[in-house]
């Protein structure tokens, strides 16, 4: 065991986080919609490597999440990696674990001694997902053809019950007694926390600014803030109609996460490599876990995964300083807080996906980047990130600030 450049102790096979970055979260058809998911991924990877002081030639493998891959071309993770300057000899794997990204796979490869330098993360451009002519391949015959929205079909739809994810959120609200008022209050809190963090420059540590072309001879612009925060209107939010259940519905566009574009990346190295290169270690990954239950109950699967991850890290829940639980819907955070008995002041303290946005394949990585930012600014030691996955699953990961 030896001291790390950033303080604390590091063992040779510890999984060390040495660089992180995320793009701003762009709104649907908003500021970042002219950029593909793979371009956003390249920006996040390149920025994370620069912050880690890691030359791209040292990277041995890339695991990158992406859910809505239609029309992106072959091997999206490889596109993002090569676009960030990583050599074409590096192995890349695209992971569709819905919202969970790919950090656990990267961590495992280091723990097993397979790799010493790995890039993990995720990317999504929900704005650029095409619509499908599903029957056209078989021959479009006489009559009208129907378009299928690829974003809904492949990202936001329960294939087992044949309804939207929002219907699952309504089921969650019913089962756990979460009212419309509670969800709206939580959503407003998420926005207020996000705006406060932005105003305090808390996100500067996380965000890699993105240059967006102005088009038609106009100058390019630099986007360095989350687009959704600028659209907050508490009074309007409270007046929105339910989106998924006309009578007695509680889930609205305002208390659900927004459709978004973005990417996030983390650079992971073994403790041995961190010590050899004298790298500044931000945190160690000390535990992780997956859990699953019935597909329509995906909303509360984090309450199963989070205790497993904490136990696998050799910790007690009382030792965790802060949590990030992905706000696919406000009711997800509220129900999991309730099930786990969490202090709301320790959960999503800089706002969550309701306010910032939820680019599907990016979100597992994004909440880890946000969690590390919270731990640094709030002088925390241990943090947990938990994210639900469509299909009934959830993933959770424990980090220890160094």
N, C-alpha and C positions, 0 to 999 in steps of 0.2 A: 504494500500500500504506500502511495506517495502523494505529496501535496499537489493539487492542481494549480494551474496558473491563476485561476480565479478564487483560490481558497478552497478549503475542504479536502477530503481524501478521495482518491480515485484508485480503483483496482483495474488490472489489465483488461478484463472482459466487461467492465461496466459499459453501459450504453450512454454515451455523453452527447448532449445537444450542444453544438458549438456555433450554430448560426440559424436564424429563422427570418422569414420574410413573408409578407402577404401583400397582394395588391389591394387597393381600395375595393370595396364591394360596389359594383355598379348595378344600377336598377335595370329592370326589364326594358329592353330596347332603349337603354339610357347611355350614359357617358362611355361605357366600355364596349358597346354592342358592335363596334366596327372591328373588334379584335376577336380572333378565334380563341377557343379554350386553350389550344396548344401554345399560342402566342402568350397568353396570360401565364400559362405554366412556365414558359421559358423565362419570363420576367421575374417570377417568384424564385425560381431555381438560381438564376444568375445572381440575384440580389442576396439570397441566403448564403451562397458560396463566397461572395465578396465579404459579407459581414463576418463569416467564419474564418477568413484568411486562408481558405482552402483553394488551391489551384484545381480547376476542373479535371486536369489529367490524373489527379489522385483518386477520383471517384471510381468505385469498383462496381456499383450497382445502383439502379434507380427503381423505386417502387412508387407509382403515382396513380392516384385515384381519378377515375372519370366515369360518369354514369351515362351521359347522353352523347355517345360516340358517333352517331349517324352523321355521315358527310364530313367527318374530320379527316378521313384517310386512314391508312394502315398505322397500327401501333402508335396511338396518341402519346403515350408516355415517352416513347423514343423520339418523337418529333419535338416534344418539349425539352428533352434532355439535350439533343443535338443543337437545338436553337439557343441553348444557354451556354454552348461552347464545350460541352462534355464530349470526349472523343467517341468516335463511332465504334470503338472496340468495347464499349461499356454495355453491359447487359441491362435491359430496361423491361419492366413489366407493368402493364396497365391493369389496374385493379378496379373492378366494379363491385364494390361492397356497399352500394348505395351511398349513404352519407358518411361512412366511416373512414374514408381515405385508406392509407396503407402503412401507417407508422409502425404498427405492431410487427408486420412482416420484416420491415427493415431492422427493427430492434432484435428480432429473433436471429437474423443472419449474423449479426455482430456477436450476440451471446453464444452462438454455436461455433464461433471462430471461422466462419465462412468469409466474412468481410471485415474490413476495418474502417472503411469510409463509404457511407451510403446516403443517398438523398431520398427523402420521403415527402409525400404531400398529396395534393389533389388540385383539380382544376375543373371548371365548368363555365360554359357560355350558354346559359339557358335562352338567351336572346337569339342564338343562331341555330337552334335545333330545327330541322326541317319538318315538314308535314309529309305524310306518306300516301301514296296511291297503292294500297296494300295488295290489290288484285291485279295490278297492271302487268306484273311479270308473267301472269298466266294468259294475258291477252285481254285488252280492254274492248269489250263488245258493245253492242248497241245500248244506248241509254247513258244516264249520268253515273259518274264515278264519285265515290265518297273519299274525302280526305281524312286521314287520321293524324292527330296532333302528336308528334313524336315526343314532345316534352311530357304531355299527360300520360301517354301510353307507357313509356319506358321509365318515367321518373316519378310520377305522382298518382299512380293508380294501383290499387290492390287487385292483383290478378286472380286471387282466390274467391273473393266476394264480388268482384267486378264493380267496385265503386272507388271513389277518390279517397285519398289520404285524409281529407277533411272529415269524411264520415267516420273514420277511425277516431279522429280527435273528438267528435261529438260523442261517440261511445265512451271514450275515456272520461269526458266531462260528466256524463251520466253515472258511470260506475263509481267515480270518486267524489261526486257531489261538488263539482267546481262550477260556479255560476258564471253567467255572462259578465256580471259586474267585476268579479274577481279576475277574469281573463282580461277585460279592458284595463283594469287598474294595473295589472301586471305589465301589459303591453306599454302603457304610458310610462311606467317605471323604467322599462327597458330603454325606451327612447330617451328619457330624461338622464339616465345613467350614461348612455352612449354620447349624448350631446355634452354632458359635463366632462366626460373623459376626453372628448375631442377638443373642447375649449381649453382643457388643461394640458394639451399636447401629449396626452397619454398614449395616443396611437402612433406617434412619430417613430417610436421604437419598433413598431410592428410593420408599418406600411412602407412598401416600395413604390414610389411615385411612378405613374404610367404616362408616357407621352402618347397622345392621341392626335392623329392627323385631322386638320381642319377641313380638308377636302376642297376641291375647286379653287385652288390658289389661296385659300385661307390659312393663316398660321396655325401650327399645331398648338395644343394646349396640354398642360401638365395636370393630371388628376391625382390628388393626394388625400382626398377625404372620401368617406363612405357616402354614397349618393342618397341612401334612404334617410339619413339623419336630417337632411335638408327639407324633407317633405312632411315632417311631423306636424300634426294638427289634432290636439287632444279632443276638441269639441267634435270635429268631424269623425274621428275614430269611434266615439261613443254612439254616433248616429247610424253607423253602417248596418246594413241588413245582414242577417245570417247568410252564409255562402253555401251551406251544405244541407241545411234542414230548415224548411220554410216555417214550420210551426214549432215553436219552442227551441229553435236553434240558438246556439251560443257562440259558435265559431264564425268569425268574420275575416274579411281581408285585412282588417286592422289589427286583430289579435293573433294572426298567423304570420309566419315568416314570409318575406317577400321573395318573389321570383328574381333571381339575381345572376350576375356574372362575377367571376373572380377566381383567384388561385392562391395557394399558400404552400410553402416549402420549409422543410427542416433538414439541416445537415447533421447526421449522426455519425459519430466515430467511436471506436473502442477506446477504453481508458488508456490502453497501451499507446495507441496512435496519438491521443491528445497529449500525453506526457512527452512522447518523442518529439512532437512538433511544437511543444510549448503553447498549445492552444488555450484560449480563454473559454473555459467550460461554463455554460449558462446553467445547465441542470443535468441531472441523470434521470433516465427512465428506470424506475425501480419495480414496477409491477404493471400488469395488464390482464384483461380478461374479456371474453365474449360471453353472451348469454342469449337465449332465445325462448320464445313462447309462441302462442297462436299468432298468425300474421296480423290479424286485426287488432291485436294488443301490443303492437310494436311500441306504442307510445310510452308504456311503462317498463319496457325491457331494460332501460338504464338502471332501474332500481334493483335489478338482478345482477347486472354486470359490475356495477360500482362496488358493492361489498366484496365481490370476488377479487377484483383488482386490488383493493386495499389489503385484503388478506394475503394475496400473493406477494405484495410488497413488504409483508411482515409488519404491518402497521395496524393501528386501531382507528376507527372513524374519528375519535376525539383528537387525533393528531393532525387531521387534515385542516389546513388553514382556509383554502378557497376551492370552490368547485366551478367548473364550466359545464353546464348541461345544455345541449343544443336546443334552441327554442324553435323546433319545427313548427310548433304552435305554442301559444302561451300556456295552454293547458298541460302540455308535456312537462314543462319546467315545474308548474304548480303541483301536478300529481306526483312527480318524482320527489320533489321537496317534501311533500306530505308523507309519502311512503317511507322515506329514509330519515324523516325527522330532522331535516337540515335547517339551519338558521338562514333565513332569506338574505341576511346581510353578507353571507359568505358565498352566494350563488350569483354568477353572472354580474359581477359588480361594475363592469364597464359596459353593460348592456349586452344583448345577445342577438340572435338571428332575426327576431321580430323587428328590431330596429336596424341592424347592420345589413341583413340579407343572408340568404341561404343558398349559395350555389352548390348544388347537391354533392358532387364528388370532391369538392374543396372543403366541406364543412368540418370533417373530422380533424384535418390539419389546422384549419383556421381557429378552432376553439383551443387547440394546444398552444398556438402562437399567442392568442389572447390570454390564456391562463398564465403563461410565463410572464407576460407583461404585467398582469395583476400581481403576481408573486413578487416581482422585482420592485414595483412601485409601493406595495403595501407591506414590504418586509416579511413576506411569508416564507415558509420553508417547504411544506408539502402541499401539492395541489392535485386535483383529480379532474380529468375531462371525461365526460360521458356523452355518447351520441346514440340515438335510436336509429335503426335501419329499417326501411320498408321491407316487409316480408316477415317481420316478427323479431328481428334481432337487435342487439345493441353491443357496443364496444365501450370499454373504459380503460383509461391509462393513468398511472400515477407518476408524477414527477417530483423530484427533490431538487430544490434550488441549491446551487453550489456557491 
